Amino acid sequence: MEQLKTIGRELAMGSQGGFGQSKEFLDLVKSIGEARSKAEEERIVLLEIETLKRRLSEPDIPKRKMKEYIIRLVYVEMLGHDGSFAYIHAVKMTHDDNLLLKRTGYLAVSLFLSDDHDLIILIVNTIQKDLRSDNYLVVCAALNAVCKLINDETVPAVLPQVVDLLAHPKEAVRKKAIMALHRFYQKSPSSVSHLVSNFRKRLCDNDPGVMGATLCSLFDLITIDANSFKDLVVSFVSILKQVAERRLPKAYDYHQLPAPFIQIRLLKILALLGSGDKQSSEQMYTVVGDIFRKCDSSSNIGNAVLYECICCVSSIYPNPKLLEQAAQVISRFLKSDSHNLKYMGIDALGRLIKISPEIAEQHQLAVIDCLEDPDDTLKRKTFELLYKMTKSSNVEVIVDRMIDYMISINDNHYKTYIASRCVELAEQFAPSNQWFILTMNKVFEHAGDLVNVKVAHNLMKLIAEGFGEDDDDADSQLRSSAVESYLRIIGEPKLPSVFLQVICWVLGEYGTADGKYSASYITGKLCDVAEAYSNDESVKAYAVTAIMKIYAFEISAGRNVDFLPECQSLVEELSASHSTDLQQRAYELQAVISLDAPAVESIMPPDASCEDIEIDKNLSFLNGYVQEALEKGAQPYIPENERSGVLDISNFGNQDHHEALTHSLKFEAYELPKPVMPSRVPPAAVASSTELVPVPEPSYARETRQPASLPSVSDAGSSELKLRLDGVQKKWGRPTYSSSASPSTNSSSSTSHKTTNGVTQVDSVGNSNLKARDTYDSRRPQVEISPEKQKLASSLFGGPSKTEKRPSSANHKASKASTHTSEKSQAPKAAAVQAEVNREPAPDLLDLGDSTSSSSAPAIDPFKQLEGLLDQTDVASNVNHGTAGAAKAPDFMGLYADTPVSGLGSSVGDLLPTNRDEFNLTSELSNATRTAQGGVTQFNKGPNPKDALEKDSLVRQMGVTPTSPNPNLFRDLLG
């Protein structure tokens, strides 16, 4: 009660001015409202930010003042400025016991913070405590904050308390608890998937507000899976009937309409549940018909309910009586002088036309009036309606209207949309090939480069495949019409680039196909295009490729080719171009015209743009070459997923499995590096031995990757001393860890299931004897309809009603096109796989290791002290050439200089020298690596074992660990 008295006093003070705030705050609000420019507003807000920073830094600020500062900070944030310096004060205010301060704090943090802000963790504990409060106002404030601030990670912390609040005695708390659960479902559906039964129970709550909040949650659930809630159809119909009969309290009326927003939500739910379900739809017919009769259409909210009824009728199983009532409402909408109601009528007509196409014929003059209305939004909605009404009899009128509208607007986004619609309609309902080509020319000419590139590709594909199935005459006629029209257009100035690409492609493929135009004439036109658009590399590329096709077709046909002077100058110009693509095309043209007829015909057969291409995926033509190389001693190719990481696969074949595992994810913790156990050689053993004494391998030797089956270096019987590299990241080669433990690989796949509620196509719908035959003339009997408008109406609505569509280009010649597409897509995939297998990551030459090791290197080269242990061979000197503080690093890039690089565009002829170089490089590097691996044996042949040991101990005392080339580098090169 004391809290309510406090709020009452605050409201009383607010009625006198400012809710008890200071004059400074009121002046701030007044000055912001009276600011005449954005700059003046910026100056006022920046000054306020400086004032707040100064005030908030003062100690012992009274709570009343702090509340005012937080509210002033809300104004700062609302105007787009940063107030993060005071966020922590708003968080602290949520901890206050005073209700007014706590609610102010919750309001502020809800506006300031997002659900992923770092300060959210400081509020969760306070929210948990407030959700258990005895004051329902505190609980409501906490629930408001929960809906805004709780994220996926913090949902489990407050979910049990929110569920308990569903049984709270206060209806406001129950309503906000339902809203919080709905928010949890939107953020993390899995967290509340077990609480669906709670939504069903709250649907029967005594308070209409709680029931209305539950409808929003159930609507989202039904949208995902309608079949699970079919049993609630009776409950929803009962609730809607009670609302329509005004059984709810008067407080829920809006403009004398009973709970209109609850009615709209229920109608949306019924539309989802009745879609394609005759049994469920029959239970809805009565209540939907009652709403049609009782709903008042004199207010906007009444028209909104009627519109939702029409949407429901168009979604559920069709009923003739409901369709008749919907047609009457649409008639009232279209006859209205309000553009908003006309818009609703056009949209509703577009929904019903799918079920009953004859409804549109009753309102044909109204649709034409909307098409000529100056309201651009209404006009666009009418075009959408005409798009749905298009058939073979009216496609010409509708597409021409769309193109005229596209020319008149400046909105590039909508121009693109209209162009795509025109192309789609032309492809589906074109009455003739000639009309189709002319229509596409208009679209490209007026829409320009705004036309999607896919549209151009679809047009080229359509011309290549043709319209009819196995009708070569129709296809030839289509291509001839395209060539003639493009030759007329090609001379016009400033044609779009995309359109020019289409023109060049069509002229190159079919310019001389029918024999009507000579090759010289077509190539001359193409040279003119390349010269006129010299700044457009794409157009020039298409033009020179088209010229190459023309000459190739002439050569393969056995006719003499006259290389025009302008073509020669164009080729010379492109050969010196900065663009490598244009250079390649020019060289290809020169190479093609120099070949004989059989070779040209095999390379570029005429009219083969849609033919299947045979591809040898396994490159079987190289089998002989590979076998010959293997007989000469070349190593066999090992796939990347089977490589063991060592060169001698005969000795270390068991490392294949280990190599595959080291490339997978490791979920165990890395084990700590173990200290190296140096092996001590007794002096007596050295003195008594008359044979060569094996010298232990120094600790700075190359990294060695050991398989799991090899004994550990720490074993007592080990004769060599090697580095322990468990858990140490490699500096060269592949980015893995050389741990001996086999990491486990867990692969998981997730699938997402999405259920869509499609509308079942109805084969036949009973003819509804529509009684609302209100003609458009009866509303305005004094206005005489012009003959032009009557003619347009007869063109749009009076044609045949059959809506058969021409076969789409995407579905035509399915067997040919689909096979061709799949083969073409597999060609680059095969090359890409081959390139991916042969390509190994280059070493990171910039990674010089730890800085401490380089700084501790002595001035004396320690390898000069080991000269007695090394053979004076080039291989040994190359292996030990790189030292920690030395002057010259190993030339690894030199090793890569001759390495073949396979690209996607490699031709078949390039594969032979590439593989030959690859085998030679493999053989040479394998010999070099075997020599490097046998370095220990060569090192053992020192002139004096005793001196060698002394030098080795001296090196150990100096603590030098020079870096040597990693053998993994050679392995990667050989891979």
N, C-alpha and C positions, 0 to 999 in steps of 0.2 A: 504493500500500500504506500509506503514511503517513496518507493521508486516512482509510482504513478503520480504522486503529488509533485515530485521533482520535475517529471516531464511536463506536468500541467503548468508549473511555474515557468519552465523554459518556453513553452508555447505562448503563455501570456506575455512574456517579455518579447517574444518574437513578433507578436501582433503589434507591439509598440515600436518595433524596429530592430531587426538584426539578431534576434534570438539571444539577446544579452551580449552581443559582441561589441568590441570597442569601436570608437569612431574611426580609428585608423583602418580597420577592416572594411567598414562601410565606404570609406573614401576610396579604398582600393577597388572595390567592386564597381563603384560609380565611375571612377576614372577609366577602368577597362571598358565599360559599356559606352563611354563617351569618346573613346579614341577614334580619331578620324582617319587614321592610316595604320598600316601594318607596322611601319617603323615606330610610330608613337606607342603602339601597344607593346612592341618589343622593348622599348626603353622603360616602360612602366614595369614590365615583368622582370627585367634584369635588375632593376633597382629593388624590387621586392625580394628577389633571390638573395641579394647582398644583405638586405635587412634581416631576412630569416636566418641566414648563416650567422650573423652577428648575435641575434637574440637567442638562438638555440645553443650557442656556445657559452652562454651565461650559466652560472650555477644556481641551483635551487629555484627552478622556474615553477611557478604555481601551476596546478593542474588545469585551472580554468584558462590560463594563458596558453598552456601547451596545446589544449584542444583548439584554441583559435589559430595557433600557428599551423597545426596540422591541416585545418580546413583551408587556410590560405595557401598551403602547399598543394592542396588538391586543385585550386584554381591555377597554380603554376603548371602543374602536370597537364591539366585540361587544355591549356594553350600551347602545348607541345614542347615545353622546356623540361630540362632534367632537374628532378628534385631528389636524386638518390642520396644526397648528403643527409637527408632527414628520415630515410626509411626506417632506420633503427628506432627512432622515437615513436613512429607509428606502431612498430612491433611491440615496444614496451607498453604502449597505451592499451593494447589488448589484454595485458596482464592485470590491469587496474580492476578493483572491486566495484567501482562506481559504474552503474549501468550505462549512463550517458557517455562516459569516457570510453568504456569498453566497446559500445556500439560504434562510436566515432573511430576507434582504432581499427575495428574490423572493417568498417567501410573504407578507411584509408588504405589498408594493406590489400584489400580486394581490388582497389583501383591501381595501386602502385606496382604490385608484384605479380609475376607470372608463376605458373605452377612449377617451373623448373628453377626458380630463383634460389640463391644460396640461403636466404633468410627464412625459407619455408620451414626448415628443420626447427627453428626457434618457436614456431607457432603451433606445431602439432601437439605438444604437451598441453598447451593452453586450451586448444580445441577439445582435447579429450576430457579435460577437467570441466569445461563449460557444458559439454554434452551431458554430463551427469548432474548439472545444476538443478535445483528445485525451482528456480525462476524460469518460467517458460520463455520469457523475452530473451534471457541470456542464451537459452538453447536455440532459439530461432536465429539469433545473431551468429552463433557458432555454425549452424547449418548453412546459413548464407555464405559464410567464409569457406565451408567445406566444398560447396559447389564450384567455387572459383579457384581455390588454392591447392586442393589435394590432387596429387599426381599418381601415376601408376605405382610408384614405390611406397607411397604413404597410404594407399587405400586400405591395406590390411590393418593398419593401426587404428582406424576409426570405423571400419565396417561393422564390427559387432555392436557397437553402441548405436550406430544409425539404425540397424535392424531392430534393436530393442525399442527405439523411439516410434516404430510403426504402431505400437500399442499405447502410445501416450494419450492421456485423456483429452488434451487440447487438440482441436482439429487443425490449428495452424501448424503445430509441431508435426503432426502426421503428414500433412501436405508437404512440408519442406523436407521431411525424411524421404518421401517418395521421390521428390525432385533430386535429392542427393543420390539416391540409388540409380536414378535415371542417368545422372551425370557419371557415376561410376561405370555404368554399362557403356556409355559413349567412349570413355577413356580406356577401360580395360574390361571387355565383355566377359572374359573368363573369370574375373573376380566375382561376378554376381550371377553366373550362369545357374547356380544352385538355388537362387532366390526368386525364380520366376513365379513360384507358387504364391509368394507374398504379393506380387502385382495382381494376381487373380483374386486374392482375398480382399485387397483394398478396393477392387472394382465394386464390391458390395458395401462400401463404407456408407455410414449414415449421412455424412457431410458431402454435398455435391462438389465442393472444392477439392476434396481428397479424391473423389471419383474422377473428376476432370483431369487432375494431375496424373492419375493412373492411366488414363487414355493415351496420353503422350508417350508414356513408356511402352505400353502395349502396341502402339502404332509402329514404333521402331522394331519391336520384336516380330510383329506380323509381316513387316516389310521383308525381313530376312527369311522367315519360314512361316508361311500362312497355313500350311497343313496342320501344324501343331495346335492351332487355335480355332479350328473349325467348330469345336464344341461350344465356343463362346458366341456363336452367331445369335442364338436365342437370347442370350443376356444383352448383347448389344442392341438388338431389335427392341427388346423390352425397355431398355433405358431410353432409346430414341423416341419411342412411343410416349413414355411418361413426360419427356421434355417437350414434345410437340403438343401434348395435352395440357401444358402449363401446370404441372404438378410440382414444379420446383418453386422455391420461395421467390418473391418478387424482386429480391435483391439481385438475382441473376438475370433479370430482363435487361435488354439493351435496345433502345428505341422501340419499346413495346413488343419486342420479339423475345420469346423465352430462350434463354441461354444459347444464343446463336453460335458461339464459338464451340460449345460442346456438340451442337448439332453438326457443325462442319467437320469436326474431328471424327465423330461417329460415322458420317457418310464416307469419309476417306477410308476408314477401317472396313466398312461393309463393301466398298468397291474392291478392296484387296481380297477379302474373303470370298466374294461372289464371282471372281474372275474365273470363267470356264467351269463353274460348278452350278449346274442347274438346280440341284436340290437345295443348296444354300441360298441361291438367288430367289427361289420361290418364296422363301420366308421373309424376304425383304420387300417384295412388291407392294404390299399393303401400306406399310409405313412410309415408303418413299412416295407413293401416290398421295397419301394424306398431306405430306409436306408440300407437294406441288399445289394442292388445293388451298391449304390454310396459310401458306407463307405470303406475307405482304410484300409486294414489289414496289411500293412507293419509297422505300428507303434503300440506301446502298447496302446495308447489312442484309436486308431481305433479298436483294438481288444476288448477293454473295452466296447465300444459302441455296437459292434456286440454281445458280451456276454449278455449285457442288453436287446438287441433285442430278443435273445433266451429266456431269462427269461420272457419277456413280452408275447411271443408266447405261452409259456407253461402255462401262467396264464389265458389268455383270451380264449374266445370260439374258439375251434380248427378250423384251416383252412388248407386244404391239401397243397396248394402252399407254405404257410409260413412254414409248417413243412418240406417241401422239401428243402427250402432255409436254414432253421436251420440245417438240417442234413448235408448239404454241408459245412457250417461253422464249425460244430463239426468235420467233417472229416479233415479239414485243421488244426484244433487245435491238434487233436490226431497224425497227421503225422509230426508235428513240432518237432524239436530237443530240443526245450525249455521246461523245466519241468513246467514252469509257464503256458504255453499254454496247455500242456497236462493236467495239473490240472484243468484248465478251461473247457477243453473238457470233462473230466470225470464228473465234476459237472453238466455241461449242459446236458450230456447224461442221468444223473440220473433224471433230470427234465423232459426230453421228454419221458423217458421210461414209465412214468405213463400214457401218452396219446397214444403213439404208441410203444408197446413193441418190434415190429420187427426191430426198428432202431438199437437196440443193436446188433443184429445178423450181421449187416454189419461191425461192428468194434470189433468183438470178439477177433481177434489176437492182436489188439492194446490194448485191455483191459488186456489180459494176459501178454503182455509186461510190462504194468504199474504195474501189480501185482508182477512181478519179478524185478522191478526197485529198485536200491539201495536207491533211495530217499524215506525216511520213510514217509514223508508227502504225497507224491503221492500214496504210497502203502496204506496208511490208507484211503485216499479218494476212492481208488479203492475198498476197502472192503465195504465201504458204498454203492457204486454202486452195488456190488454183493449182498448185503443185500436186496436191493430193487428188484433185479432180481430173488431172490430165489423162487423156486417152488418145488413141490414134486419130480420132476425128477432130479434136480441138488442140492438138499439140502445136500446130503452126501458129495459131492465134496467141496462145499462152506464151510460147517462147519468144515471139516477136514483141509482145508486151514487156516481157522481162528484159529483153535486150534494150528496148527503148528506155526503160526505167534505169537500167545500168548505165546507159550513156548520160543520163540527166543528173546523176548523183556524183558527189565528190568523196563519199566515204569509201576509202580503199578497202576496208575490211568487208563491208557489205557488197562491194563490187566483186570481190573474190567469191563471196558466198553465192551471189546471183549467177556468176559465171559457172561455178560448179553445178548449180541446179540446171542451168541451160544445157550443159554438156550431158548431164545424166538423162534429162528428158529426151534430148536429141538421139542419144544412143539407144534408148528403149523404145521410142515411139516414132522414129523417123519414117515418114511416108515414102520417101524416095532417097536414093543416094545423092542426087543432085542437091536436094534441099539440105541434106545432112552436111555436105561439104560447105555450102554457102553459109549455113548457120555457124559452123565451127570457125569459118573465116571471120565472120562478124564478131564472134566472141573474142578471138585472139586479137583482132585488129583494135577493138575498143577497150578491152580489159588490159591489154598490154602485158607487161611482165607481172601483173598481179595474178595472172592465171597460174595455178599450181603446176609445178613441173610434172607432177604425176599425170595431170590432164594431158599434157603434150605427149608423154610417153604412151598413155592409153590411146590417144588418137593415132599415133604411129603404129601401135600394135593392132588397132582396129582396122586400119587401112591394109596392113600386111596380112591379117587373117581373113578379112572380108566379112560380109554379113551372112550370106547364106551358107548352108552346109553342103559341101560337094557341088557347089554351083560356081564353076570357074568363070562363066560369062558374067555373072553379077559382080564377082570380085574384080574382074578386069575392067568392067564399066565403072566401078567405084574408083579404081586407081586412075583411070584415064580422066575422069571428072576432076579428081584432085589435082592431077598434073596441069590440066588446062586452066583451072582456077588459080593455081599458084603462079603460073607463068604470067597471068594478067596482073596479079597483085605484086609480083616481085619488083616491079619498077617503081612502086610508090615510095615516097620518102618516109623515113623515121618509122619503120616497122619494128615491133617489139622483138627482142632478142630470142625469146622462146619461140615465137612464131617463125622467125627466120630459120631456126634450127629444124623445125618441122618441115619447112619448105625445102631446105637443102637435103634433108634425109629422103623425102618423097621423090624429089627430082633425081637424086642419085640412084635410088632403087628402081623407079618405074618411069623415069624420064624418056627413055628410048624403048620401053617394053612393047608398046603397040606399033612402033615404027612410024608414028606420025611426025615425030620431031627427030632431027638428026643429032648425032653426038656432038658435033661442033656447035650447034645452036644451044644445046643445054649447057655444055661446058663454058661457053661464052657468057651465058647468064650467070652461072655460078662464079666465074671470075669477076664479073661486075659486082656481085654481092660482096665478095671478099674484099674488093677494093673500096666499095662504098662504106663498109663497116670495118675499116682497118683497125680500129681501136678495140674491137670486140674479139677476143681470142677464141671464144666459144664458137661464134659464127664462122670465123675463118677456119677453124678446125673442122666443123661440119662441111664447109664448102669444099675444102681440099680432099676430104674423104669421099664426098660425093663425086668429085672429078675422077678420083681413082677408081671408083666403082664403074663409072661410065666407060672409061678406057679399058678396064678389065673385061667388062661385058662385050665390048667391041672386039677385043683381041680373042676372047674365047669363042666368039662367033665367026672368026676367020676374016673379019673385015679389016681394011687398012685403017690405021690410026693416024690422024693428022694432029700432031701436038701443036696447038695454037701458040702464037707468040706471047699472048697475054698469060696463058697458062705457064709457059716457060719462065716468064718474068716473076710470076707468083711463086713458083717453086723455088727459084733462086732467092727470092726475098725471104721465104720461110726457112730456107736452109741456113740462113744467117741470123735467124730470129733468136732473141734471148729466151724464148719459151722452148724448153726441151720437147714438149708435146708437139708443138708445131714443126720443130725440126724433124722429129721422128716420122710424122705424117708425110712430110715432104720427101724424106729419104725412102719411105715405103712406096710412095708414088713412082719415084724414079726406078726403084727396083722392080716393081710390078710391070711397068711398060717395057722393061728390057727382057722379060721372060717370054717363053713360047706359049702357044695357045693351050696345050694340055696342062702345063703347070699353072697357068692363070686360072683355068677352069676348075682345077682341083682346089686352088686357094680360095677363090671367090666365085662360087657358082651363082648364076643368075636366079633371082627370086627365091633365095634360100634363107631369108631372114627368120623364118619360123621353122626351118627344118631342124631335125634332131642332129646333134653333133656327137659322134662316137668318141669316147675318151677312154684311153687305156689307163685305168687307175693304178694298176700295179707296175706300169712302165716295163712291160714284158720285153719290149724291143731292146732293152739294155741287158738282158740275161746273158747273152753271149759275151758281152764285154766284161760283165762282172765275173763270170766263170773264168775267163782268161786271166783277169787280174788275180783271182784267188789261186790259180795254178802257179802264178809267178811269185807267190808268197805274201800277197796282201792279206791283211787281217779282215775277217768278215765283219760286216756291219752289225752293231748291237743296238737295238732300240733304246731310247733314252730311259724308258721305265724299267729296263733290265740291266742297265749298266752298273757295274760293281765298284767303279771308282779306281780300279787298278788296271794296269796295262796288260799284264800277263794273265789272261783269263784262264789259261790252262792250269795255273798253279793256285789261283785264288777264285775259282768259280763259285765257292760258297759265299762270297761276299755280295752276290747279286741281291739276295734277299735283304741283307743288311743295308745295302745302298738304297733300296726302295723304302725301307722303314725310316731311314734318316731324313727322307724328304717329307715325311708326314708330321702332323702336329704331335707334340709331346705334352702330355698332361701331368706327368710326374715332375717333381721338383728336381732340378739339376743337382747332381752330387758334387760335393766340395772337391776341389783339386787336392790330390794326395801328394805329400812331399816326395821328391825324387830320392831314391835310395842309391847313392853312388856305390859302385862296385870297386872294391879295393883289391888290387893285385899284389899278393905278397912278394916282397923283393927277392926272397929266396927262390921262389918259383921262376922269377925272371932270370936269376943268375944261373940256375941249374939247367935251364932249358937250352937246348942246342938248336931248336927249331925257331921259326919265326913266331913271335908272340902276337896274338891278335890284339890290336889296339882298340879300346872301347870307343864307341862312337861318341863324339862330344855332344854336349847338351844343346848346342846351337844348330844341330843338324836339321834337315828338312823334317816337316811334319809327316808322321806315318799314321795312316788310318788302319787300325787293326780290326779284323773281324772278331766276332764273338768266340769263334772256335780256337783262336790263337792263344797261347799262354800269356799271362800277364807279365809285364816287365819286372814286377816286384818279386817274381818267383825266384827261389834259391838257385835253381838250375839255369837261370838265364845267363847267357854269355855276352849279351849286348846290353848297353845302357841307352835307353831311349826316353824321350820326353813323355810324360803323362799329360795328355791333352783332353782328359774327360771334362766336359763342361766349358771348355775354352773355345771362344768363337774364332773361326778361321778368318785370316786376313786376306786370303787369296782363294780363287775358285768360287764354288757355289756357296751361298750364304747359309750354311748349316752348322750344327754343332757336332763335333766328332766324339760324341759320347758312346761308349760301348754298349750302354743299355739300349734296348730296342723300345722306342716309344710306341705307344699304342695309338691307334688311329680310330677315331669314332666318327663315323659319317652319319649324318641324319638328314633326312629329307622331309620337308614339310609341304603339305598340300593344302591349298585353300579351296574351300567349297563355297560356291556362291549359287544360291537358288534364286532364280528369277521367275516372276509370276507372269507368264505370257498369256495373252488372250487367245482362247481357242477360236479358231476360224469357224464361222458358221456357214455351212454350205447354202442353206436356204432360210430365209427369214420371211415369215408370213407378211403378206402385204397389209400394212396397217391402213385402214380406211381413215386417213387423216381428215378430220373435220375442219381443222384450222386452215382452210384454203384462202386465207386473207391475202389477196393480191396486193402487190406493191402499189398498184394504181389507186386502190380504194382509199389509201391514206391521203393522197394528194389528187383528188379528181380534177382539180382545176389546171394541173400541169400536164401538158401534152408531151408524150414521149417521142423523141426524135427518131426518124427512121434509122439513123446511124447507130443509135443505142440498141434499137431492136435487132439490127443485123448482128451487132457484137454479141448480144445475148443469145441469139440463135446459133452463133458460131461456137460459143462456150458451152452451152447447155443442150442445144437441140440436136446434136449429132447422135450417132448410134451409141448405145449404152454399153456395148461390149468393151472390156478393158484389157483385151489381150495385149501382151507386150512382145515386142520383137526380142529375139534372143540377145542377151547382153554379150558384149565383146569378151567379157571375162570368162563366159561359159561356152563360147563358140569354139569348135574344134578342140574339145577338151583333151582328147587323146593325144593330139599333136602338140598342143601348147604346153600341157602339163608335163609331158615327157621332155620336151625341149627345155622347159624352165628348170626341171630337176637336174638334167644333165649339165646345163650351163652353171647351175649353182654348185655342182659337185666339182667342176673343173678348178675353180679357184680354191675350193676347200682342199683338194688333193695337193695342189701346189703349196698351200699354206701349211698343211701338215708336214710335207716334206721339208719345208723351210724351218718349221718349228723344231723338227727332230734334229736337223743338222746344225742348228744355231745354238751355241753355248754362250753363256754370259761372259763378257770380257772382264778381265781382272780389274779391280779398282786400283789404278796406278797412283791415285792421289792419297790412298790410305797408307801412310808411312809408319803406322804402328804407334806405340806409346812414346810420348816425348821424353820420358825419363831414360829410356834405353839409349836414345840417340845422344842425350846430353852427357851420359856417363861413359861414352866411347873414348878410349884413349887415343892419343895422337899417333901411337905406333900401330901399324897394321898387324893384328895378331896372326894373320895368315902367312906373313913373311917368316914368322917363327916356326911355321909348320912346313917349310919348303921341303924338308927332308922326307916328309911323309907323303908327298904328292908326286904323281907322275907328271912329267912335263908334256902333257897332251892337251890338245885343244878342248877335248870334251871336259876334262877335269877342270881346266881353267875357266871354262864357261859356266860350269856348275857352281864354282865357288867364287865367281866374279863379283857378286853383290855382297858387300859387307855393311855393318851397321853404320860406321862413320866414314865409309869410303867415298871416293869422288865420283864414281860412275855406277848407275843402276843398270840392271840387266835390260837389254833391249827386247822387251816382250812384244812391243808393237811390230817389231820386225818379223816375229813369228806369224803374226796375223796378216802380214802384207800379202802373202800368196794364198791366203785361205779363201776358198771360193765361197761366195755369198749367193745364195739362191733366193730369188724374189718371186713374187706372184706372177710377174709378167715374163718370166723366162720362157723362151721358146724351146721347142723340142731339140732343135739343132744345137742349142747352147748346153745341153745336158752332158754331151760326151766330153768336151774338154774340161768341164767342171768336175765330173767324176774322176777323170784321169788325174787332174791336179790333186784331187782329194786323196786318191790312193797313194800317189807319190809322197805327198806330205805326211800321210799316215805312216808309211814305211820309214821315212827318214826320222820322224819324231819318235817312233817306237824304238828305233835303234839308239837314238840319243838318250831316250829315257832309260832304256836298259843299261846303258853305260853309266847314267847318273845313279841308277839304283845299285849298280855294282861298284859304286864309289868306295864302299867300305872295304871291299876286297882289294882294290887298288891301293887304298891307303895303308893296308897291312904290309905292303912290300917296301917299307922304309929301309934305308941302308943300315941303320943301327937301331935296334929295338929299344935299347936303353936310353939313347938320346931322344928318341921319339917320345918315350914316356915322360922324360924330364920336361921336354917342351910342352907336352900336353898338360902336365901338372902346373907349369908356369902360366899357361893360358887360363886354367881353372882359377888360379889365385887372382888373376887380374879381373875375373868376373865378366869377361866379354861374351856376349851372346849375339854374334852377328846374324843378320837375316840372310837366308839362302832362298833360292827359287823353290817354290812349292811344286812338288810333282803333280798336284792336282791340276795345275795349269796345263801340263802336257796331256793329262787325261782328258780335260775339257776340249783341248784342240783336236785330239784324236776322235772325240765323240762326234 
